[in-house]
Amino acid sequence: MTTTSSLAPRALALRTLPDTLPRPEAGVPQMWVQHVRDQSAAELAAGYELLDTEERRRANAFVRQELRDRYVAAHTALRRLLGAYLEQDPGKVEFVREPCPLCTKPHGRPAVAGRPTPPLHFSLSHSDELAVLAFADRPVGADVERFPGSSTVEEVAGSLHPRERAELAMLPQDRRPAAFARVWARKEAHLKGTGAGVGGGLDGHYLGIGPLPVDPPGWTLTDLAVDSGYAACVAVASSAPPPGR
């Protein structure tokens, strides 16, 4: 199990973000949290101009303006941070997809084209008004989840590992949404880190619903201290992949 109960991400203020940032230390992720409500209409419009064709297509596909704004804000933050880490124009950062570990097709982890040296891996997650971003020198996955309603917990709990389902069922009804969000964020963070996504199976590893996650083989999970009503987690590979991979 991890020995750190939680890690506090840095609050992201794009207005004061420096042009360059030091790269993450070996095995230590740099975490950021962004509140969509902090973005003005002008900042969202400027951020939209940084997005590439595919990102704009996805943004424009949202019917509801608030969902579009959340997407634009989160992806603007990703580009601005990558630009600072890589010391390049954030609008010119090019993304690719790594091979899926399950089928080898190109829909695995998102990555920066050209394989930056030294390596820089990243992960982005957003839920409602909150976005969490992770950067590391090795594969990393991050996820944030708003506490669901009790009915959602009942409907989806069957997807968890049998031990997690049993632990959840033993909790009082009013404590289940927070516990469910906590374990779901752990699941998503790990699966994003591996590149398998939900296709890797939510019931494959026991990660626990308690105050500390249980680390799956080859990974370290750490819960993140975020806003009340949300749960978040970061998963970091235990070792960096060899050069060229």
Phi and psi in degrees as GROMACS dihedral restraints (atoms count N, CA, C in turn):
[ dihedral_restraints ]
;  ai    aj    ak    al  type     phi  dphi    fc
    3     4     5     6     1   -69.8    20    10
    4     5     6     7     1   153.9    20    10
    6     7     8     9     1  -100.1    20    10
    7     8     9    10     1   -10.0    20    10
    9    10    11    12     1  -102.7    20    10
   10    11    12    13     1   123.6    20    10
   12    13    14    15     1   -70.0    20    10
   13    14    15    16     1   -37.9    20    10
   15    16    17    18     1  -160.5    20    10
   16    17    18    19     1   158.2    20    10
   18    19    20    21     1  -123.3    20    10
   19    20    21    22     1   133.0    20    10
   21    22    23    24     1   -93.5    20    10
   22    23    24    25     1   114.2    20    10
   24    25    26    27     1   -68.7    20    10
   25    26    27    28     1   156.6    20    10
   27    28    29    30     1   -79.6    20    10
   28    29    30    31     1   138.6    20    10
   30    31    32    33     1   -72.1    20    10
   31    32    33    34     1   132.7    20    10
   33    34    35    36     1   -94.7    20    10
   34    35    36    37     1   120.9    20    10
   36    37    38    39     1  -119.8    20    10
   37    38    39    40     1   101.3    20    10
   39    40    41    42     1   -62.0    20    10
   40    41    42    43     1   -27.9    20    10
   42    43    44    45     1   -63.0    20    10
   43    44    45    46     1   -31.1    20    10
   45    46    47    48     1  -114.5    20    10
   46    47    48    49     1    10.3    20    10
   48    49    50    51     1   -66.4    20    10
   49    50    51    52     1   127.6    20    10
   51    52    53    54     1   -68.2    20    10
   52    53    54    55     1   161.7    20    10
   54    55    56    57     1   -69.8    20    10
   55    56    57    58     1   -26.4    20    10
   57    58    59    60     1  -131.2    20    10
   58    59    60    61     1   148.2    20    10
   60    61    62    63     1  -132.8    20    10
   61    62    63    64     1   144.9    20    10
   63    64    65    66     1   -69.0    20    10
   64    65    66    67     1   143.8    20    10
   66    67    68    69     1   -66.8    20    10
   67    68    69    70     1   154.7    20    10
   69    70    71    72     1   -61.1    20    10
   70    71    72    73     1   146.9    20    10
   72    73    74    75     1   -72.2    20    10
   73    74    75    76     1   162.1    20    10
   75    76    77    78     1   -57.3    20    10
   76    77    78    79     1   120.2    20    10
   78    79    80    81     1    75.2    20    10
   79    80    81    82     1     1.5    20    10
   81    82    83    84     1  -114.6    20    10
   82    83    84    85     1   109.0    20    10
   84    85    86    87     1   -72.3    20    10
   85    86    87    88     1   147.7    20    10
   87    88    89    90     1  -100.5    20    10
   88    89    90    91     1   125.2    20    10
   90    91    92    93     1  -114.8    20    10
   91    92    93    94     1   141.4    20    10
   93    94    95    96     1  -132.9    20    10
   94    95    96    97     1   148.5    20    10
   96    97    98    99     1  -128.1    20    10
   97    98    99   100     1   137.8    20    10
   99   100   101   102     1  -127.0    20    10
  100   101   102   103     1   138.3    20    10
  102   103   104   105     1  -103.3    20    10
  103   104   105   106     1   120.7    20    10
  105   106   107   108     1   -60.9    20    10
  106   107   108   109     1   -32.9    20    10
  108   109   110   111     1   -63.1    20    10
  109   110   111   112     1   -17.4    20    10
  111   112   113   114     1   -80.0    20    10
  112   113   114   115     1    -5.6    20    10
  114   115   116   117     1   -94.1    20    10
  115   116   117   118     1   126.9    20    10
  117   118   119   120     1   -80.2    20    10
  118   119   120   121     1   167.0    20    10
  120   121   122   123     1   -60.1    20    10
  121   122   123   124     1   -38.8    20    10
  123   124   125   126     1   -65.6    20    10
  124   125   126   127     1   -40.3    20    10
  126   127   128   129     1   -68.0    20    10
  127   128   129   130     1   -37.5    20    10
  129   130   131   132     1   -65.7    20    10
  130   131   132   133     1   -40.1    20    10
  132   133   134   135     1   -64.8    20    10
  133   134   135   136     1   -41.1    20    10
  135   136   137   138     1   -67.0    20    10
  136   137   138   139     1   -38.5    20    10
  138   139   140   141     1   -65.0    20    10
  139   140   141   142     1   -37.5    20    10
  141   142   143   144     1   -59.0    20    10
  142   143   144   145     1   -35.5    20    10
  144   145   146   147     1   -68.0    20    10
  145   146   147   148     1   -20.3    20    10
  147   148   149   150     1   -79.6    20    10
  148   149   150   151     1   -19.5    20    10
  150   151   152   153     1   -73.4    20    10
  151   152   153   154     1   152.8    20    10
  153   154   155   156     1   -85.8    20    10
  154   155   156   157     1  -178.8    20    10
  156   157   158   159     1   -60.4    20    10
  157   158   159   160     1   -43.8    20    10
  159   160   161   162     1   -67.5    20    10
  160   161   162   163     1   -40.6    20    10
  162   163   164   165     1   -64.2    20    10
  163   164   165   166     1   -40.2    20    10
  165   166   167   168     1   -65.4    20    10
  166   167   168   169     1   -39.5    20    10
  168   169   170   171     1   -60.1    20    10
  169   170   171   172     1   -44.2    20    10
  171   172   173   174     1   -67.6    20    10
  172   173   174   175     1   -39.0    20    10
  174   175   176   177     1   -63.4    20    10
  175   176   177   178     1   -44.4    20    10
  177   178   179   180     1   -70.1    20    10
  178   179   180   181     1   -16.1    20    10
  180   181   182   183     1   -75.0    20    10
  181   182   183   184     1   -17.0    20    10
  183   184   185   186     1   -75.4    20    10
  184   185   186   187     1   128.6    20    10
  186   187   188   189     1   -77.0    20    10
  187   188   189   190     1   -40.5    20    10
  189   190   191   192     1   -84.9    20    10
  190   191   192   193     1   130.8    20    10
  192   193   194   195     1   -60.0    20    10
  193   194   195   196     1   -39.0    20    10
  195   196   197   198     1   -64.9    20    10
  196   197   198   199     1   -34.1    20    10
  198   199   200   201     1   -70.3    20    10
  199   200   201   202     1   -39.3    20    10
  201   202   203   204     1   -62.2    20    10
  202   203   204   205     1   -44.5    20    10
  204   205   206   207     1   -61.9    20    10
  205   206   207   208     1   -40.5    20    10
  207   208   209   210     1   -62.9    20    10
  208   209   210   211     1   -43.0    20    10
  210   211   212   213     1   -63.8    20    10
  211   212   213   214     1   -48.3    20    10
  213   214   215   216     1   -61.7    20    10
  214   215   216   217     1   -44.2    20    10
  216   217   218   219     1   -62.1    20    10
  217   218   219   220     1   -45.7    20    10
  219   220   221   222     1   -65.5    20    10
  220   221   222   223     1   -42.8    20    10
  222   223   224   225     1   -76.4    20    10
  223   224   225   226     1   -27.5    20    10
  225   226   227   228     1   -65.0    20    10
  226   227   228   229     1   -44.3    20    10
  228   229   230   231     1   -59.5    20    10
  229   230   231   232     1   -43.6    20    10
  231   232   233   234     1   -59.5    20    10
  232   233   234   235     1   -46.6    20    10
  234   235   236   237     1   -65.8    20    10
  235   236   237   238     1   -41.3    20    10
  237   238   239   240     1   -64.9    20    10
  238   239   240   241     1   -41.2    20    10
  240   241   242   243     1   -69.5    20    10
  241   242   243   244     1   -43.7    20    10
  243   244   245   246     1   -61.0    20    10
  244   245   246   247     1   -40.8    20    10
  246   247   248   249     1   -59.5    20    10
  247   248   249   250     1   -39.7    20    10
  249   250   251   252     1   -70.1    20    10
  250   251   252   253     1   -41.4    20    10
  252   253   254   255     1   -67.7    20    10
  253   254   255   256     1   -39.6    20    10
  255   256   257   258     1   -90.8    20    10
  256   257   258   259     1    -7.2    20    10
  258   259   260   261     1    56.5    20    10
  259   260   261   262     1    53.0    20    10
  261   262   263   264     1  -145.3    20    10
  262   263   264   265     1   168.1    20    10
  264   265   266   267     1   -60.8    20    10
  265   266   267   268     1   120.6    20    10
  267   268   269   270     1   -60.3    20    10
  268   269   270   271     1   -28.6    20    10
  270   271   272   273     1   -73.7    20    10
  271   272   273   274     1   -12.7    20    10
  273   274   275   276     1  -104.8    20    10
  274   275   276   277     1     3.8    20    10
  276   277   278   279     1   -66.4    20    10
  277   278   279   280     1   128.2    20    10
  279   280   281   282     1  -109.4    20    10
  280   281   282   283     1   132.8    20    10
  282   283   284   285     1  -104.3    20    10
  283   284   285   286     1   148.4    20    10
  285   286   287   288     1  -134.9    20    10
  286   287   288   289     1   172.6    20    10
  288   289   290   291     1  -115.1    20    10
  289   290   291   292     1   133.2    20    10
  291   292   293   294     1   -76.9    20    10
  292   293   294   295     1   161.5    20    10
  294   295   296   297     1   -61.2    20    10
  295   296   297   298     1   139.4    20    10
  297   298   299   300     1   -67.2    20    10
  298   299   300   301     1   132.9    20    10
  300   301   302   303     1   -69.8    20    10
  301   302   303   304     1   -13.1    20    10
  303   304   305   306     1   -91.3    20    10
  304   305   306   307     1   -35.4    20    10
  306   307   308   309     1  -132.8    20    10
  307   308   309   310     1    -3.6    20    10
  309   310   311   312     1    68.4    20    10
  310   311   312   313     1     3.5    20    10
  312   313   314   315     1   -76.1    20    10
  313   314   315   316     1   156.8    20    10
  315   316   317   318     1   -78.3    20    10
  316   317   318   319     1    63.7    20    10
  318   319   320   321     1  -138.9    20    10
  319   320   321   322     1    35.7    20    10
  321   322   323   324     1   -87.8    20    10
  322   323   324   325     1  -142.7    20    10
  324   325   326   327     1   -60.7    20    10
  325   326   327   328     1   140.5    20    10
  327   328   329   330     1   -69.8    20    10
  328   329   330   331     1   147.9    20    10
  330   331   332   333     1  -148.2    20    10
  331   332   333   334     1   163.7    20    10
  333   334   335   336     1   -83.6    20    10
  334   335   336   337     1   131.8    20    10
  336   337   338   339     1   -61.8    20    10
  337   338   339   340     1   146.8    20    10
  339   340   341   342     1    88.0    20    10
  340   341   342   343     1    -1.3    20    10
  342   343   344   345     1    49.3    20    10
  343   344   345   346     1    82.2    20    10
  345   346   347   348     1   -55.5    20    10
  346   347   348   349     1   147.8    20    10
  348   349   350   351     1  -122.3    20    10
  349   350   351   352     1   124.0    20    10
  351   352   353   354     1   -65.8    20    10
  352   353   354   355     1   162.8    20    10
  354   355   356   357     1   -59.2    20    10
  355   356   357   358     1   145.3    20    10
  357   358   359   360     1  -136.7    20    10
  358   359   360   361     1   112.0    20    10
  360   361   362   363     1  -103.2    20    10
  361   362   363   364     1   154.7    20    10
  363   364   365   366     1  -148.6    20    10
  364   365   366   367     1   163.0    20    10
  366   367   368   369     1  -152.3    20    10
  367   368   369   370     1   142.4    20    10
  369   370   371   372     1  -129.1    20    10
  370   371   372   373     1   137.4    20    10
  372   373   374   375     1  -144.0    20    10
  373   374   375   376     1   141.4    20    10
  375   376   377   378     1  -140.3    20    10
  376   377   378   379     1   144.2    20    10
  378   379   380   381     1  -141.9    20    10
  379   380   381   382     1   120.4    20    10
  381   382   383   384     1    55.7    20    10
  382   383   384   385     1  -120.8    20    10
  384   385   386   387     1   -92.6    20    10
  385   386   387   388     1     4.4    20    10
  387   388   389   390     1  -120.2    20    10
  388   389   390   391     1   135.1    20    10
  390   391   392   393     1  -122.9    20    10
  391   392   393   394     1   140.9    20    10
  393   394   395   396     1  -122.9    20    10
  394   395   396   397     1   134.4    20    10
  396   397   398   399     1  -128.7    20    10
  397   398   399   400     1   137.5    20    10
  399   400   401   402     1  -125.6    20    10
  400   401   402   403     1   142.4    20    10
  402   403   404   405     1  -136.3    20    10
  403   404   405   406     1   137.9    20    10
  405   406   407   408     1  -155.6    20    10
  406   407   408   409     1   168.0    20    10
  408   409   410   411     1   -86.6    20    10
  409   410   411   412     1     5.7    20    10
  411   412   413   414     1  -149.4    20    10
  412   413   414   415     1   169.5    20    10
  414   415   416   417     1   -50.6    20    10
  415   416   417   418     1   135.1    20    10
  417   418   419   420     1  -144.2    20    10
  418   419   420   421     1   147.0    20    10
  420   421   422   423     1  -136.3    20    10
  421   422   423   424     1   141.8    20    10
  423   424   425   426     1  -134.7    20    10
  424   425   426   427     1   149.9    20    10
  426   427   428   429     1  -151.3    20    10
  427   428   429   430     1   146.1    20    10
  429   430   431   432     1  -132.1    20    10
  430   431   432   433     1   139.3    20    10
  432   433   434   435     1  -136.0    20    10
  433   434   435   436     1   132.6    20    10
  435   436   437   438     1   -78.7    20    10
  436   437   438   439     1   144.4    20    10
  438   439   440   441     1   -57.1    20    10
  439   440   441   442     1   128.3    20    10
  441   442   443   444     1   -83.1    20    10
  442   443   444   445     1   171.1    20    10
  444   445   446   447     1   -75.4    20    10
  445   446   447   448     1   161.2    20    10
  447   448   449   450     1   -59.4    20    10
  448   449   450   451     1   -36.5    20    10
  450   451   452   453     1   -66.0    20    10
  451   452   453   454     1   -36.7    20    10
  453   454   455   456     1   -65.0    20    10
  454   455   456   457     1   -41.5    20    10
  456   457   458   459     1   -57.5    20    10
  457   458   459   460     1   -47.4    20    10
  459   460   461   462     1   -62.7    20    10
  460   461   462   463     1   -36.8    20    10
  462   463   464   465     1   -73.2    20    10
  463   464   465   466     1   -33.4    20    10
  465   466   467   468     1  -106.6    20    10
  466   467   468   469     1   -13.4    20    10
  468   469   470   471     1   -57.4    20    10
  469   470   471   472     1   -26.7    20    10
  471   472   473   474     1   -64.0    20    10
  472   473   474   475     1   -13.6    20    10
  474   475   476   477     1   -79.9    20    10
  475   476   477   478     1   -13.9    20    10
  477   478   479   480     1   -80.2    20    10
  478   479   480   481     1   170.1    20    10
  480   481   482   483     1   -61.5    20    10
  481   482   483   484     1   145.0    20    10
  483   484   485   486     1   -53.1    20    10
  484   485   486   487     1   -39.2    20    10
  486   487   488   489     1   -67.2    20    10
  487   488   489   490     1   -36.3    20    10
  489   490   491   492     1   -68.3    20    10
  490   491   492   493     1   -39.2    20    10
  492   493   494   495     1   -61.6    20    10
  493   494   495   496     1   -42.4    20    10
  495   496   497   498     1   -65.4    20    10
  496   497   498   499     1   -42.2    20    10
  498   499   500   501     1   -63.4    20    10
  499   500   501   502     1   -41.2    20    10
  501   502   503   504     1   -64.3    20    10
  502   503   504   505     1   -41.3    20    10
  504   505   506   507     1   -65.8    20    10
  505   506   507   508     1   -23.0    20    10
  507   508   509   510     1   -81.8    20    10
  508   509   510   511     1   -13.7    20    10
  510   511   512   513     1   -79.6    20    10
  511   512   513   514     1   152.7    20    10
  513   514   515   516     1   -59.8    20    10
  514   515   516   517     1   150.3    20    10
  516   517   518   519     1   -53.6    20    10
  517   518   519   520     1   -39.2    20    10
  519   520   521   522     1   -74.9    20    10
  520   521   522   523     1   -12.7    20    10
  522   523   524   525     1   -98.0    20    10
  523   524   525   526     1    -8.4    20    10
  525   526   527   528     1   -69.2    20    10
  526   527   528   529     1   -41.2    20    10
  528   529   530   531     1   -56.9    20    10
  529   530   531   532     1   -44.2    20    10
  531   532   533   534     1   -65.6    20    10
  532   533   534   535     1   -42.6    20    10
  534   535   536   537     1   -66.4    20    10
  535   536   537   538     1   -39.4    20    10
  537   538   539   540     1   -64.7    20    10
  538   539   540   541     1   -45.5    20    10
  540   541   542   543     1   -60.2    20    10
  541   542   543   544     1   -38.0    20    10
  543   544   545   546     1   -63.9    20    10
  544   545   546   547     1   -49.4    20    10
  546   547   548   549     1   -72.0    20    10
  547   548   549   550     1   -32.5    20    10
  549   550   551   552     1   -66.8    20    10
  550   551   552   553     1   -40.5    20    10
  552   553   554   555     1   -62.8    20    10
  553   554   555   556     1   -38.5    20    10
  555   556   557   558     1   -63.6    20    10
  556   557   558   559     1   -44.2    20    10
  558   559   560   561     1   -60.0    20    10
  559   560   561   562     1   -50.3    20    10
  561   562   563   564     1   -64.5    20    10
  562   563   564   565     1   -41.4    20    10
  564   565   566   567     1   -61.3    20    10
  565   566   567   568     1   -45.2    20    10
  567   568   569   570     1   -63.8    20    10
  568   569   570   571     1   -45.8    20    10
  570   571   572   573     1   -68.9    20    10
  571   572   573   574     1   -33.0    20    10
  573   574   575   576     1   -66.7    20    10
  574   575   576   577     1   -39.7    20    10
  576   577   578   579     1   -63.7    20    10
  577   578   579   580     1   -41.0    20    10
  579   580   581   582     1   -73.6    20    10
  580   581   582   583     1   -22.3    20    10
  582   583   584   585     1    89.6    20    10
  583   584   585   586     1    -3.1    20    10
  585   586   587   588     1   -78.2    20    10
  586   587   588   589     1   -26.0    20    10
  588   589   590   591     1    64.0    20    10
  589   590   591   592     1  -165.0    20    10
  591   592   593   594     1   -63.8    20    10
  592   593   594   595     1   -17.8    20    10
  594   595   596   597     1   -63.3    20    10
  595   596   597   598     1   -17.9    20    10
  597   598   599   600     1   -76.1    20    10
  598   599   600   601     1    -8.8    20    10
  600   601   602   603     1    91.0    20    10
  601   602   603   604     1   122.3    20    10
  603   604   605   606     1   -80.0    20    10
  604   605   606   607     1   -14.7    20    10
  606   607   608   609     1  -102.6    20    10
  607   608   609   610     1     6.6    20    10
  609   610   611   612     1   -75.6    20    10
  610   611   612   613     1   -33.0    20    10
  612   613   614   615     1  -124.8    20    10
  613   614   615   616     1   140.1    20    10
  615   616   617   618     1   -84.7    20    10
  616   617   618   619     1   115.7    20    10
  618   619   620   621     1  -111.1    20    10
  619   620   621   622     1   -11.4    20    10
  621   622   623   624     1    83.3    20    10
  622   623   624   625     1   151.3    20    10
  624   625   626   627     1  -109.5    20    10
  625   626   627   628     1     0.3    20    10
  627   628   629   630     1   -77.6    20    10
  628   629   630   631     1  -169.9    20    10
  630   631   632   633     1   -68.4    20    10
  631   632   633   634     1   -20.2    20    10
  633   634   635   636     1  -123.0    20    10
  634   635   636   637     1   134.8    20    10
  636   637   638   639     1   -74.3    20    10
  637   638   639   640     1   159.6    20    10
  639   640   641   642     1  -101.0    20    10
  640   641   642   643     1   122.6    20    10
  642   643   644   645     1   -73.3    20    10
  643   644   645   646     1   127.5    20    10
  645   646   647   648     1   -74.1    20    10
  646   647   648   649     1   161.7    20    10
  648   649   650   651     1   -55.9    20    10
  649   650   651   652     1   129.0    20    10
  651   652   653   654     1    83.9    20    10
  652   653   654   655     1     5.2    20    10
  654   655   656   657     1  -138.8    20    10
  655   656   657   658     1   153.4    20    10
  657   658   659   660     1  -120.5    20    10
  658   659   660   661     1   124.9    20    10
  660   661   662   663     1  -106.2    20    10
  661   662   663   664     1   138.7    20    10
  663   664   665   666     1  -137.6    20    10
  664   665   666   667     1   125.4    20    10
  666   667   668   669     1   -69.1    20    10
  667   668   669   670     1   150.2    20    10
  669   670   671   672     1  -108.7    20    10
  670   671   672   673     1   140.4    20    10
  672   673   674   675     1   -84.7    20    10
  673   674   675   676     1   105.5    20    10
  675   676   677   678     1  -125.8    20    10
  676   677   678   679     1  -170.7    20    10
  678   679   680   681     1   -58.6    20    10
  679   680   681   682     1   152.4    20    10
  681   682   683   684     1   -58.1    20    10
  682   683   684   685     1   138.4    20    10
  684   685   686   687     1    91.9    20    10
  685   686   687   688     1     0.8    20    10
  687   688   689   690     1  -128.6    20    10
  688   689   690   691     1   153.8    20    10
  690   691   692   693     1  -125.8    20    10
  691   692   693   694     1   145.3    20    10
  693   694   695   696     1  -148.4    20    10
  694   695   696   697     1   156.9    20    10
  696   697   698   699     1  -151.6    20    10
  697   698   699   700     1   151.9    20    10
  699   700   701   702     1  -124.1    20    10
  700   701   702   703     1   137.7    20    10
  702   703   704   705     1  -117.9    20    10
  703   704   705   706     1   127.9    20    10
  705   706   707   708     1  -124.1    20    10
  706   707   708   709     1   132.8    20    10
  708   709   710   711     1   -62.1    20    10
  709   710   711   712     1   143.5    20    10
  711   712   713   714     1   -67.2    20    10
  712   713   714   715     1   -26.3    20    10
  714   715   716   717     1  -139.6    20    10
  715   716   717   718     1   153.7    20    10
  717   718   719   720     1   -78.8    20    10
  718   719   720   721     1   143.5    20    10
  720   721   722   723     1   -66.5    20    10
  721   722   723   724     1   155.6    20    10
  723   724   725   726     1   -63.2    20    10
  724   725   726   727     1   156.1    20    10
  726   727   728   729     1   -52.9    20    10
  727   728   729   730     1   139.0    20    10
  729   730   731   732     1    89.2    20    10
  730   731   732   733     1     1.4    20    10
